Amino acid sequence: IYTCGVVGINTLSDGTDNSTGSDPGDDIGVITGWLQQGGKDMLLTGDDLAGDLVRNGGVTSAFLADWMGVDLIEENVLPMIGVQTAPLVHTESANPVIHSVDEWRAVASALSTSGGYYGGGSLVTGTKRYDGVYARPGAVRLAEFTDPLGFPGAYMFSAATLNLRDDHNARIISFPYDFQSIWTPAAEAAKADAPLAIRAQVLADILNYFGQNGGVPSDVPDALTFGAHHYPNPFNPMVTISYTMPRAGHLSVKVFDVRGRLIDTVADSRQAAGPGEVQWNGQTASGEAAAAGVYFYEARAGDEVVIGKMALIK
């Protein structure tokens, strides 16, 4: 299993260019030699993995095509799928790998911290960049990006790919984004009896397909604190307020103006443990458009409260 979460550092390479000290080894040579032993299975994920393999040269480009079974079409697929920063991914109905779930969010907008965003572990501004890849002939597209309304069938890009190398009895699964970007849709996370995080279920399906089915994934221990953040800021007309529940319980999210007057109640219900998100559409509780200006949201879970400041522009 290979995953690259730091988008500012070169990923897999062939060790031919070490001029900057960031390309020290022949990763591709080691991995290819291992796969050629036969009977091997591999999972690769990463925001910029395919792009790096193409830029690094012929040997790494060949690995992308011959072993991963994909072609790089766009180095940033997000503008090609409606400028979505958290596109809904839907599995192919007849795919042979992922059976426990049929959709998830590939969240490219990272957590807001001090005016920036955490992109794959490094502080960057904006969003992550996902590779736009097509499954090559003979490879299997396991999942696709849906359109902004959540409908499948709009794009040819692959959101997860399986490539079978029968000559070496090898099975390679790849995602054009890092595994940590797989988020449970808010509708699923809101269920009182919500199951494990979807990324855990996806990983379990992959391991089962690889024949590594000796264990059952378990949920992570309770987080110590409740957290919330929002994006974009400023916004017009919609702002997303994301949160992490340390345990299942009641969540309240309210929006106030600078005078402390309640403008709207965005959430007031029980939520499952884990991440989720709600949206404020820039309207008052009576359905009228709120005036441009500064607003505050109060996210409350039990005794824990997070206050956020945001600006509505028009």
Wavefront OBJ file of the C-alpha trace (Angstrom):
o trace
v 0.000 0.000 0.000
v 1.492 3.326 -1.096
v 0.054 6.746 -0.296
v 1.571 10.187 -0.771
v -0.011 12.837 1.389
v 2.543 15.662 1.110
v 1.775 17.368 -2.181
v 4.853 19.609 -2.125
v 7.369 16.739 -2.340
v 8.097 14.501 -5.339
v 6.352 11.150 -5.199
v 7.530 7.916 -6.870
v 10.490 8.390 -9.217
v 13.296 6.515 -10.954
v 16.197 8.261 -9.202
v 17.635 9.852 -12.351
v 17.333 13.478 -11.226
v 18.742 14.250 -7.798
v 19.797 17.829 -8.543
v 17.595 19.214 -5.776
v 18.124 16.370 -3.326
v 14.430 15.490 -3.463
v 14.704 12.489 -5.819
v 17.150 10.178 -4.065
v 16.151 6.661 -5.082
v 14.900 4.370 -7.822
v 11.430 3.801 -6.394
v 10.012 2.556 -9.678
v 12.827 0.056 -10.180
v 12.271 -1.421 -6.720
v 8.483 -1.604 -7.091
v 8.608 -2.993 -10.629
v 11.074 -5.701 -9.592
v 8.780 -6.647 -6.726
v 5.697 -6.812 -8.958
v 7.552 -8.902 -11.532
v 8.068 -11.615 -8.920
v 4.433 -12.481 -9.576
v 1.349 -12.851 -7.419
v 1.582 -9.313 -6.008
v -1.182 -6.829 -5.178
v -0.705 -3.084 -4.803
v -2.812 -0.059 -3.833
v -1.504 3.413 -4.777
v -3.126 6.739 -3.840
v -1.959 10.331 -4.074
v -3.068 13.806 -5.144
v -0.301 14.352 -7.692
v 1.037 10.844 -8.234
v 0.150 10.444 -11.927
v 1.360 13.959 -12.724
v 4.716 13.318 -11.069
v 5.164 10.018 -12.885
v 4.626 11.706 -16.258
v 6.919 14.638 -15.457
v 9.719 12.383 -14.190
v 10.281 10.790 -17.592
v 9.831 7.725 -19.767
v 10.445 5.018 -17.188
v 7.961 6.423 -14.696
v 5.428 7.254 -17.418
v 5.626 3.632 -18.549
v 4.903 2.473 -14.997
v 1.777 4.662 -14.960
v 0.530 3.169 -18.226
v 1.719 -0.428 -18.016
v 1.287 -1.222 -14.333
v -1.291 1.288 -13.046
v -3.270 1.092 -16.291
v -4.128 4.792 -16.605
v -3.299 7.724 -18.891
v -2.872 11.245 -17.515
v -5.302 13.583 -19.303
v -5.325 16.649 -17.020
v -2.997 17.561 -14.154
v -5.893 19.229 -12.350
v -9.212 17.517 -12.910
v -11.292 19.789 -10.653
v -11.898 22.544 -13.263
v -12.886 19.808 -15.720
v -15.673 18.491 -13.472
v -17.444 21.742 -12.677
v -14.840 23.280 -10.333
v -15.994 20.989 -7.541
v -13.865 21.062 -4.391
v -15.588 18.042 -2.825
v -16.913 16.023 -5.769
v -19.201 13.102 -5.101
v -17.612 9.852 -6.290
v -19.908 7.016 -7.355
v -18.806 3.413 -7.783
v -19.429 1.530 -11.005
v -22.301 -0.912 -10.479
v -20.422 -3.936 -11.806
v -17.017 -3.185 -10.316
v -15.338 -6.253 -8.802
v -13.734 -4.569 -5.774
v -15.817 -2.034 -3.823
v -19.099 -3.494 -2.579
v -19.744 -2.076 0.910
v -20.460 1.505 -0.241
v -21.578 3.127 -3.470
v -20.420 6.725 -3.010
v -18.145 9.062 -1.061
v -16.816 12.622 -1.157
v -13.316 13.251 -2.512
v -12.667 16.363 -0.408
v -10.083 18.629 -2.032
v -10.722 21.651 0.201
v -8.513 21.083 3.196
v -8.984 22.235 6.774
v -8.785 25.991 7.277
v -6.048 27.075 9.664
v -4.830 30.655 10.177
v -6.132 31.781 6.798
v -4.573 28.843 4.889
v -5.494 25.294 4.087
v -3.829 22.052 5.052
v -3.236 20.317 1.706
v -1.936 16.803 2.227
v -0.063 17.805 5.374
v 1.575 20.998 4.075
v 0.243 24.536 4.477
v -0.996 25.832 1.126
v -3.593 28.307 -0.050
v -6.610 27.117 -1.976
v -7.347 23.458 -2.632
v -5.558 20.262 -3.461
v -5.056 19.224 -7.080
v -6.324 15.865 -8.295
v -5.004 14.187 -11.430
v -7.454 13.617 -14.265
v -6.844 10.086 -15.556
v -8.549 7.698 -17.955
v -8.507 3.936 -17.494
v -6.535 2.359 -20.349
v -7.981 -0.461 -22.492
v -8.069 -3.593 -20.359
v -8.135 -1.682 -17.059
v -11.350 -1.317 -15.062
v -12.787 1.978 -13.862
v -14.023 1.242 -10.351
v -15.550 4.668 -9.654
v -16.323 7.949 -11.395
v -16.684 11.620 -10.503
v -20.312 12.773 -10.674
v -21.467 16.154 -11.980
v -22.098 19.082 -9.566
v -25.648 17.796 -8.969
v -24.382 14.333 -8.049
v -25.390 12.542 -11.256
v -23.052 9.917 -12.750
v -22.289 9.508 -16.449
v -20.993 13.040 -17.043
v -17.236 12.415 -17.259
v -14.803 9.802 -18.520
v -12.279 10.452 -15.756
v -11.562 7.579 -13.409
v -11.877 8.145 -9.654
v -10.496 4.653 -8.901
v -8.919 2.132 -11.267
v -8.095 -1.571 -11.235
v -5.427 -2.919 -13.597
v -4.806 -6.653 -13.989
v -1.403 -7.846 -15.199
v -2.157 -11.461 -16.038
v 1.416 -12.006 -17.241
v 2.630 -11.478 -13.659
v -0.576 -12.366 -11.796
v -0.562 -8.819 -10.364
v -3.503 -6.615 -9.359
v -2.938 -2.852 -9.035
v -5.594 -0.444 -7.708
v -5.009 3.313 -7.816
v -6.822 6.499 -6.809
v -5.966 9.963 -8.282
v -6.234 11.515 -4.805
v -4.867 10.686 -1.382
v -6.745 8.175 0.769
v -7.294 10.792 3.477
v -9.462 12.730 0.977
v -12.177 10.039 1.083
v -14.898 11.463 3.331
v -18.268 10.109 4.362
v -21.100 12.161 2.757
v -22.878 14.369 5.270
v -26.158 12.493 4.808
v -24.514 9.242 5.872
v -22.547 10.771 8.748
v -25.748 12.303 10.136
v -27.395 8.927 10.708
v -27.595 7.932 14.358
v -26.591 4.387 13.428
v -23.979 5.435 10.853
v -21.415 2.681 10.170
v -17.653 3.055 10.037
v -16.131 5.914 8.102
v -16.443 5.172 4.393
v -12.676 5.250 3.848
v -12.397 2.331 6.307
v -15.054 0.410 4.407
v -13.365 1.095 1.064
v -10.028 -0.099 2.438
v -11.673 -3.232 3.847
v -13.177 -4.005 0.439
v -9.801 -3.585 -1.251
v -8.029 -5.802 1.272
v -10.745 -8.423 0.909
v -10.320 -8.330 -2.875
v -6.591 -8.849 -2.351
v -7.356 -11.846 -0.141
v -6.279 -10.108 3.071
v -9.556 -10.659 4.886
v -8.292 -11.807 8.268
v -9.577 -8.799 10.197
v -12.428 -6.325 10.497
v -11.685 -2.561 10.406
v -12.513 -0.735 13.602
v -13.403 2.870 14.201
v -10.837 5.287 15.598
v -10.967 6.175 19.320
v -12.979 9.209 20.323
v -11.325 12.508 19.460
v -10.439 14.667 22.442
v -12.086 17.857 21.243
v -14.886 19.084 19.016
v -13.735 21.027 15.952
v -15.310 23.194 13.257
v -14.099 25.325 10.343
v -15.600 27.044 7.315
v -14.818 27.724 3.663
v -14.703 29.729 1.505
v -14.214 33.017 3.327
v -15.379 35.491 2.137
v -18.308 33.751 0.468
v -21.211 34.435 -1.888
v -23.818 33.094 -1.498
v -22.983 29.744 0.162
v -20.558 28.868 2.960
v -19.744 25.355 4.153
v -19.235 24.760 7.864
v -17.379 21.499 8.424
v -17.163 19.841 11.817
v -15.743 16.811 13.575
v -17.827 15.170 16.275
v -15.687 13.441 18.938
v -18.633 11.137 19.628
v -22.234 10.800 18.495
v -24.454 13.486 19.976
v -26.452 16.658 19.397
v -25.013 19.329 17.096
v -26.202 22.919 16.934
v -24.928 25.412 14.333
v -26.358 28.942 14.452
v -25.508 32.122 12.532
v -25.496 35.560 14.232
v -24.892 39.095 12.981
v -22.376 41.487 14.542
v -25.045 42.699 16.999
v -25.551 39.186 18.290
v -28.954 38.694 16.702
v -29.817 35.155 15.582
v -30.006 35.082 11.778
v -30.503 31.396 11.035
v -30.228 27.940 12.594
v -28.252 25.767 10.188
v -28.207 22.541 12.199
v -30.062 21.325 15.270
v -30.048 17.521 15.351
v -28.187 14.402 16.414
v -25.032 13.601 14.424
v -22.797 10.539 14.279
v -19.195 10.583 15.460
v -16.703 11.758 12.861
v -16.577 14.460 10.188
v -19.541 16.167 8.547
v -20.600 19.456 7.029
v -23.565 21.804 6.730
v -24.152 24.823 4.495
v -25.551 28.275 5.143
v -27.117 29.764 2.017
v -26.802 33.405 3.074
v -30.473 33.701 3.993
v -32.301 34.510 7.195
v -34.540 32.004 8.960
v -37.515 33.602 7.160
v -35.952 32.999 3.744
v -34.835 36.564 3.009
v -31.380 37.298 1.597
v -29.022 38.434 4.349
v -27.205 41.730 3.848
v -23.533 41.771 2.936
v -21.334 42.005 5.995
v -19.642 40.098 8.795
v -21.374 37.182 10.487
v -20.488 34.688 13.185
v -21.444 31.049 13.494
v -21.657 29.142 16.753
v -21.103 25.387 16.450
v -21.968 23.582 19.668
v -21.688 19.904 20.623
v -22.423 19.227 24.273
v -20.299 21.591 26.350
v -17.867 22.287 23.514
v -18.313 25.419 21.383
v -16.497 26.777 18.330
v -17.071 30.354 17.113
v -16.172 31.311 13.552
v -16.109 34.687 11.791
v -17.095 34.921 8.125
v -17.841 37.599 5.550
v -20.751 37.609 3.102
v -19.947 39.657 -0.018
v -22.161 40.666 -2.916
l 1 2 3 4 5 6 7 8 9 10 11 12 13 14 15 16 17 18 19 20 21 22 23 24 25 26 27 28 29 30 31 32 33 34 35 36 37 38 39 40 41 42 43 44 45 46 47 48 49 50 51 52 53 54 55 56 57 58 59 60 61 62 63 64 65 66 67 68 69 70 71 72 73 74 75 76 77 78 79 80 81 82 83 84 85 86 87 88 89 90 91 92 93 94 95 96 97 98 99 100 101 102 103 104 105 106 107 108 109 110 111 112 113 114 115 116 117 118 119 120 121 122 123 124 125 126 127 128 129 130 131 132 133 134 135 136 137 138 139 140 141 142 143 144 145 146 147 148 149 150 151 152 153 154 155 156 157 158 159 160 161 162 163 164 165 166 167 168 169 170 171 172 173 174 175 176 177 178 179 180 181 182 183 184 185 186 187 188 189 190 191 192 193 194 195 196 197 198 199 200 201 202 203 204 205 206 207 208 209 210 211 212 213 214 215 216 217 218 219 220 221 222 223 224 225 226 227 228 229 230 231 232 233 234 235 236 237 238 239 240 241 242 243 244 245 246 247 248 249 250 251 252 253 254 255 256 257 258 259 260 261 262 263 264 265 266 267 268 269 270 271 272 273 274 275 276 277 278 279 280 281 282 283 284 285 286 287 288 289 290 291 292 293 294 295 296 297 298 299 300 301 302 303 304 305 306 307 308 309 310 311 312 313 314
